Amino acid sequence: MAEDRFRDLRKEYASHGLDIDDVVADPIEQFRLWFDAAAATDLHEPNAMTLATSTAEGRPSARMVLLKSFDERGFVFYTNYHSRKAQELADSGYASLVFWWGPLERQIRIEGAVEKVSVEESDAYYQSRPFGSRLGAWVSPQSEVISGRELLEERLQELQEKYQTDAQIPRPEHWGGYRVKPDRIEFWQGGAKRLHDRLKYERNGNNSWNIVRLAP
């Protein structure tokens, strides 16, 4: 039986609108402006984003990860290189990211090819993590079937006994960063009567960007 309750879950958006004249020519700089606005609100982890990947056969999957840096080269997150997401990134070579900032009635969609960040970048970020998080990268065989949480707790205890100080913990070779190199970025602003504003940046062959408006 269909769930009738969802019919009444509606919110009218009250956006001030978004036009091509309202944005800058560089989508990375436009992202920075919107991200700074989101970070200035009371949002829980404004850097949380959906990462969508797919297998070589085209079966999609998605999960939440955290953006850890961005610049003109792209958007960086870190994970286990043996995980399901890593395998799918290896299969297809592409990914999509989605940010949703409800209080601002804003969404950003990012699409592009994926590459691993340099060893130096991964090392630097790993060493910036809290002690427990560094241990966690060693403990979890991400995406693998395990018998229970006890296995993780036992492995964590072993590592806590082995590594007494922060400086003793090396980065696992199976853990590091990925960079999504965007060729399409869409900025979505909620609008009244579901007439939302959508502006899409698409990279040209000469490495500049075209901006077009999309129908909601």
BALOBA-1460 file (C-alpha; in Angstrom, 3 decimals):
// residues 216
<rec num="1" residu="m" x="0.000" y="0.000" z="0.000"/>
<rec num="2" residu="a" x="1.342" y="3.431" z="-0.946"/>
<rec num="3" residu="e" x="2.392" y="5.798" z="1.828"/>
<rec num="4" residu="d" x="-0.079" y="8.715" z="1.716"/>
<rec num="5" residu="r" x="1.846" y="10.713" z="4.322"/>
<rec num="6" residu="f" x="4.475" y="11.776" z="1.800"/>
<rec num="7" residu="r" x="1.943" y="13.808" z="-0.160"/>
<rec num="8" residu="d" x="1.857" y="16.407" z="2.616"/>
<rec num="9" residu="l" x="5.616" y="16.641" z="3.113"/>
<rec num="10" residu="r" x="6.017" y="19.864" z="1.180"/>
<rec num="11" residu="k" x="8.062" y="22.996" z="1.713"/>
<rec num="12" residu="e" x="7.635" y="26.151" z="-0.296"/>
<rec num="13" residu="y" x="10.988" y="27.638" z="-1.215"/>
<rec num="14" residu="a" x="11.407" y="31.369" z="-0.741"/>
<rec num="15" residu="s" x="14.590" y="32.004" z="-2.669"/>
<rec num="16" residu="h" x="15.649" y="35.425" z="-3.844"/>
<rec num="17" residu="g" x="16.513" y="33.845" z="-7.182"/>
<rec num="18" residu="l" x="19.718" y="33.107" z="-9.050"/>
<rec num="19" residu="d" x="20.698" y="34.465" z="-12.451"/>
<rec num="20" residu="i" x="23.817" y="34.281" z="-14.593"/>
<rec num="21" residu="d" x="24.545" y="37.881" z="-13.668"/>
<rec num="22" residu="d" x="24.633" y="36.816" z="-9.990"/>
<rec num="23" residu="v" x="27.551" y="34.376" z="-10.313"/>
<rec num="24" residu="v" x="31.251" y="34.701" z="-11.098"/>
<rec num="25" residu="a" x="32.892" y="33.266" z="-14.217"/>
<rec num="26" residu="d" x="34.948" y="30.665" z="-12.305"/>
<rec num="27" residu="p" x="32.812" y="27.873" z="-10.781"/>
<rec num="28" residu="i" x="35.479" y="27.034" z="-8.202"/>
<rec num="29" residu="e" x="35.302" y="30.578" z="-6.894"/>
<rec num="30" residu="q" x="31.492" y="30.420" z="-6.991"/>
<rec num="31" residu="f" x="31.663" y="27.196" z="-4.990"/>
<rec num="32" residu="r" x="33.911" y="28.933" z="-2.478"/>
<rec num="33" residu="l" x="31.372" y="31.742" z="-2.052"/>
<rec num="34" residu="w" x="28.500" y="29.322" z="-1.482"/>
<rec num="35" residu="f" x="30.545" y="27.041" z="0.766"/>
<rec num="36" residu="d" x="31.614" y="29.968" z="2.937"/>
<rec num="37" residu="a" x="27.939" y="30.961" z="3.268"/>
<rec num="38" residu="a" x="27.024" y="27.398" z="4.284"/>
<rec num="39" residu="a" x="29.900" y="27.200" z="6.772"/>
<rec num="40" residu="a" x="28.678" y="30.435" z="8.381"/>
<rec num="41" residu="t" x="25.315" y="28.830" z="9.226"/>
<rec num="42" residu="d" x="24.569" y="26.302" z="11.977"/>
<rec num="43" residu="l" x="24.769" y="23.354" z="9.589"/>
<rec num="44" residu="h" x="26.191" y="20.071" z="10.871"/>
<rec num="45" residu="e" x="29.244" y="19.349" z="8.705"/>
<rec num="46" residu="p" x="28.648" y="21.664" z="5.728"/>
<rec num="47" residu="n" x="31.432" y="19.763" z="3.944"/>
<rec num="48" residu="a" x="29.319" y="16.572" z="3.891"/>
<rec num="49" residu="m" x="28.593" y="15.477" z="0.331"/>
<rec num="50" residu="t" x="27.071" y="12.558" z="-1.516"/>
<rec num="51" residu="l" x="29.613" y="10.660" z="-3.596"/>
<rec num="52" residu="a" x="28.061" y="8.685" z="-6.450"/>
<rec num="53" residu="t" x="30.065" y="6.040" z="-8.310"/>
<rec num="54" residu="s" x="29.268" y="3.171" z="-10.647"/>
<rec num="55" residu="t" x="30.601" y="-0.186" z="-11.707"/>
<rec num="56" residu="a" x="31.943" y="-0.839" z="-15.196"/>
<rec num="57" residu="e" x="28.501" y="-2.279" z="-16.003"/>
<rec num="58" residu="g" x="26.806" y="0.968" z="-14.939"/>
<rec num="59" residu="r" x="25.330" y="-0.088" z="-11.582"/>
<rec num="60" residu="p" x="25.354" y="3.035" z="-9.386"/>
<rec num="61" residu="s" x="25.968" y="3.408" z="-5.673"/>
<rec num="62" residu="a" x="26.123" y="6.441" z="-3.398"/>
<rec num="63" residu="r" x="27.238" y="7.345" z="0.107"/>
<rec num="64" residu="m" x="28.104" y="10.385" z="2.215"/>
<rec num="65" residu="v" x="31.744" y="11.440" z="2.511"/>
<rec num="66" residu="l" x="33.476" y="14.630" z="3.661"/>
<rec num="67" residu="l" x="35.137" y="17.202" z="1.434"/>
<rec num="68" residu="k" x="38.613" y="17.860" z="2.812"/>
<rec num="69" residu="s" x="40.005" y="20.398" z="0.356"/>
<rec num="70" residu="f" x="39.334" y="22.023" z="-2.992"/>
<rec num="71" residu="d" x="41.115" y="24.295" z="-5.450"/>
<rec num="72" residu="e" x="41.289" y="24.864" z="-9.191"/>
<rec num="73" residu="r" x="42.367" y="21.227" z="-9.646"/>
<rec num="74" residu="g" x="39.221" y="19.776" z="-8.052"/>
<rec num="75" residu="f" x="37.550" y="18.439" z="-4.909"/>
<rec num="76" residu="v" x="39.363" y="16.077" z="-2.535"/>
<rec num="77" residu="f" x="38.158" y="13.376" z="-0.143"/>
<rec num="78" residu="y" x="39.953" y="10.491" z="1.593"/>
<rec num="79" residu="t" x="39.093" y="6.826" z="1.918"/>
<rec num="80" residu="n" x="40.316" y="3.231" z="1.898"/>
<rec num="81" residu="y" x="41.724" y="2.261" z="-1.503"/>
<rec num="82" residu="h" x="40.329" y="-1.267" z="-1.053"/>
<rec num="83" residu="s" x="36.750" y="-0.100" z="-0.440"/>
<rec num="84" residu="r" x="33.772" y="-0.559" z="-2.741"/>
<rec num="85" residu="k" x="33.845" y="3.092" z="-3.752"/>
<rec num="86" residu="a" x="37.531" y="2.813" z="-4.645"/>
<rec num="87" residu="q" x="36.899" y="-0.241" z="-6.812"/>
<rec num="88" residu="e" x="34.081" y="1.530" z="-8.636"/>
<rec num="89" residu="l" x="36.219" y="4.618" z="-9.143"/>
<rec num="90" residu="a" x="38.867" y="2.371" z="-10.679"/>
<rec num="91" residu="d" x="36.230" y="0.718" z="-12.891"/>
<rec num="92" residu="s" x="34.669" y="3.862" z="-14.339"/>
<rec num="93" residu="g" x="37.171" y="6.643" z="-13.688"/>
<rec num="94" residu="y" x="34.362" y="9.125" z="-12.971"/>
<rec num="95" residu="a" x="32.309" y="10.336" z="-10.018"/>
<rec num="96" residu="s" x="29.572" y="12.764" z="-9.091"/>
<rec num="97" residu="l" x="29.307" y="14.864" z="-5.915"/>
<rec num="98" residu="v" x="26.206" y="16.508" z="-4.447"/>
<rec num="99" residu="f" x="26.083" y="19.116" z="-1.679"/>
<rec num="100" residu="w" x="22.719" y="19.973" z="-0.078"/>
<rec num="101" residu="w" x="22.425" y="22.962" z="2.230"/>
<rec num="102" residu="g" x="18.765" y="23.034" z="3.271"/>
<rec num="103" residu="p" x="18.700" y="26.257" z="5.309"/>
<rec num="104" residu="l" x="20.076" y="28.113" z="2.288"/>
<rec num="105" residu="e" x="17.836" y="26.213" z="-0.174"/>
<rec num="106" residu="r" x="20.941" y="25.397" z="-2.211"/>
<rec num="107" residu="q" x="22.363" y="22.370" z="-3.947"/>
<rec num="108" residu="i" x="25.572" y="21.910" z="-5.922"/>
<rec num="109" residu="r" x="26.218" y="19.016" z="-8.309"/>
<rec num="110" residu="i" x="29.757" y="18.269" z="-9.489"/>
<rec num="111" residu="e" x="30.775" y="15.741" z="-12.148"/>
<rec num="112" residu="g" x="34.167" y="14.753" z="-13.477"/>
<rec num="113" residu="a" x="37.042" y="12.339" z="-13.809"/>
<rec num="114" residu="v" x="38.808" y="11.070" z="-10.697"/>
<rec num="115" residu="e" x="42.467" y="10.701" z="-9.825"/>
<rec num="116" residu="k" x="44.366" y="9.777" z="-6.687"/>
<rec num="117" residu="v" x="46.059" y="12.702" z="-4.973"/>
<rec num="118" residu="s" x="49.824" y="12.607" z="-4.557"/>
<rec num="119" residu="v" x="51.484" y="10.540" z="-1.849"/>
<rec num="120" residu="e" x="52.670" y="13.788" z="-0.280"/>
<rec num="121" residu="e" x="49.113" y="15.155" z="-0.083"/>
<rec num="122" residu="s" x="47.807" y="11.948" z="1.463"/>
<rec num="123" residu="d" x="50.674" y="11.843" z="3.964"/>
<rec num="124" residu="a" x="50.127" y="15.457" z="4.993"/>
<rec num="125" residu="y" x="46.399" y="15.039" z="5.508"/>
<rec num="126" residu="y" x="46.804" y="11.732" z="7.352"/>
<rec num="127" residu="q" x="49.247" y="13.297" z="9.812"/>
<rec num="128" residu="s" x="46.761" y="16.132" z="10.462"/>
<rec num="129" residu="r" x="44.077" y="13.693" z="11.635"/>
<rec num="130" residu="p" x="43.355" y="12.994" z="15.312"/>
<rec num="131" residu="f" x="45.185" y="10.037" z="16.873"/>
<rec num="132" residu="g" x="42.095" y="7.816" z="16.911"/>
<rec num="133" residu="s" x="41.242" y="8.546" z="13.295"/>
<rec num="134" residu="r" x="44.734" y="7.589" z="12.213"/>
<rec num="135" residu="l" x="44.383" y="4.282" z="14.014"/>
<rec num="136" residu="g" x="40.957" y="3.782" z="12.458"/>
<rec num="137" residu="a" x="42.460" y="3.858" z="8.968"/>
<rec num="138" residu="w" x="44.509" y="0.797" z="9.948"/>
<rec num="139" residu="v" x="41.731" y="-0.979" z="11.832"/>
<rec num="140" residu="s" x="38.885" y="-1.138" z="9.324"/>
<rec num="141" residu="p" x="38.963" y="-3.386" z="6.226"/>
<rec num="142" residu="q" x="36.371" y="-1.070" z="4.712"/>
<rec num="143" residu="s" x="33.450" y="-2.690" z="2.832"/>
<rec num="144" residu="e" x="34.548" y="-6.227" z="3.736"/>
<rec num="145" residu="v" x="32.263" y="-8.617" z="5.641"/>
<rec num="146" residu="i" x="33.340" y="-8.985" z="9.291"/>
<rec num="147" residu="s" x="32.134" y="-11.276" z="12.088"/>
<rec num="148" residu="g" x="31.306" y="-8.465" z="14.512"/>
<rec num="149" residu="r" x="32.388" y="-5.189" z="16.073"/>
<rec num="150" residu="e" x="34.571" y="-7.103" z="18.517"/>
<rec num="151" residu="l" x="37.036" y="-7.748" z="15.700"/>
<rec num="152" residu="l" x="37.499" y="-4.003" z="15.213"/>
<rec num="153" residu="e" x="37.781" y="-3.317" z="18.954"/>
<rec num="154" residu="e" x="40.448" y="-6.007" z="19.364"/>
<rec num="155" residu="r" x="42.443" y="-4.676" z="16.419"/>
<rec num="156" residu="l" x="42.176" y="-1.137" z="17.788"/>
<rec num="157" residu="q" x="43.475" y="-2.259" z="21.175"/>
<rec num="158" residu="e" x="46.446" y="-3.967" z="19.543"/>
<rec num="159" residu="l" x="47.325" y="-0.813" z="17.631"/>
<rec num="160" residu="q" x="46.950" y="1.408" z="20.697"/>
<rec num="161" residu="e" x="49.470" y="-0.782" z="22.468"/>
<rec num="162" residu="k" x="51.807" y="-0.786" z="19.468"/>
<rec num="163" residu="y" x="51.734" y="2.952" z="18.788"/>
<rec num="164" residu="q" x="52.269" y="4.945" z="21.947"/>
<rec num="165" residu="t" x="52.722" y="8.373" z="20.356"/>
<rec num="166" residu="d" x="51.244" y="10.176" z="17.395"/>
<rec num="167" residu="a" x="54.539" y="10.327" z="15.527"/>
<rec num="168" residu="q" x="54.800" y="6.540" z="15.418"/>
<rec num="169" residu="i" x="51.752" y="5.999" z="13.200"/>
<rec num="170" residu="p" x="52.586" y="5.760" z="9.475"/>
<rec num="171" residu="r" x="49.886" y="6.203" z="6.823"/>
<rec num="172" residu="p" x="48.610" y="2.864" z="5.509"/>
<rec num="173" residu="e" x="49.417" y="2.363" z="1.821"/>
<rec num="174" residu="h" x="45.793" y="1.332" z="1.284"/>
<rec num="175" residu="w" x="44.447" y="4.692" z="2.507"/>
<rec num="176" residu="g" x="44.612" y="8.060" z="0.777"/>
<rec num="177" residu="g" x="42.903" y="10.760" z="-1.207"/>
<rec num="178" residu="y" x="40.972" y="11.136" z="-4.431"/>
<rec num="179" residu="r" x="40.411" y="14.287" z="-6.433"/>
<rec num="180" residu="v" x="37.286" y="14.791" z="-8.537"/>
<rec num="181" residu="k" x="38.360" y="16.981" z="-11.467"/>
<rec num="182" residu="p" x="35.168" y="18.766" z="-12.520"/>
<rec num="183" residu="d" x="34.001" y="19.258" z="-16.075"/>
<rec num="184" residu="r" x="30.416" y="20.104" z="-15.030"/>
<rec num="185" residu="i" x="29.231" y="22.020" z="-11.960"/>
<rec num="186" residu="e" x="25.592" y="22.955" z="-11.373"/>
<rec num="187" residu="f" x="24.370" y="25.507" z="-8.840"/>
<rec num="188" residu="w" x="20.723" y="25.069" z="-7.772"/>
<rec num="189" residu="q" x="18.743" y="27.637" z="-5.833"/>
<rec num="190" residu="g" x="15.262" y="26.782" z="-4.575"/>
<rec num="191" residu="g" x="12.477" y="28.891" z="-6.067"/>
<rec num="192" residu="a" x="8.821" y="29.591" z="-5.408"/>
<rec num="193" residu="k" x="6.208" y="27.281" z="-7.004"/>
<rec num="194" residu="r" x="8.983" y="24.778" z="-7.755"/>
<rec num="195" residu="l" x="10.455" y="27.113" z="-10.380"/>
<rec num="196" residu="h" x="13.969" y="26.550" z="-9.116"/>
<rec num="197" residu="d" x="17.001" y="28.284" z="-10.591"/>
<rec num="198" residu="r" x="19.701" y="26.069" z="-12.103"/>
<rec num="199" residu="l" x="22.959" y="27.354" z="-13.571"/>
<rec num="200" residu="k" x="25.376" y="24.880" z="-15.145"/>
<rec num="201" residu="y" x="29.056" y="25.498" z="-15.779"/>
<rec num="202" residu="e" x="30.579" y="23.218" z="-18.415"/>
<rec num="203" residu="r" x="34.271" y="23.130" z="-19.252"/>
<rec num="204" residu="n" x="35.338" y="23.997" z="-22.818"/>
<rec num="205" residu="g" x="38.161" y="22.441" z="-24.758"/>
<rec num="206" residu="n" x="40.295" y="25.529" z="-24.063"/>
<rec num="207" residu="n" x="39.845" y="24.968" z="-20.308"/>
<rec num="208" residu="s" x="37.438" y="27.884" z="-19.838"/>
<rec num="209" residu="w" x="33.817" y="27.549" z="-18.733"/>
<rec num="210" residu="n" x="30.438" y="28.111" z="-20.386"/>
<rec num="211" residu="i" x="27.483" y="29.026" z="-18.156"/>
<rec num="212" residu="v" x="23.917" y="28.143" z="-19.173"/>
<rec num="213" residu="r" x="20.548" y="28.179" z="-17.447"/>
<rec num="214" residu="l" x="18.658" y="24.886" z="-17.128"/>
<rec num="215" residu="a" x="14.907" y="24.413" z="-16.725"/>
<rec num="216" residu="p" x="13.936" y="23.271" z="-13.208"/>
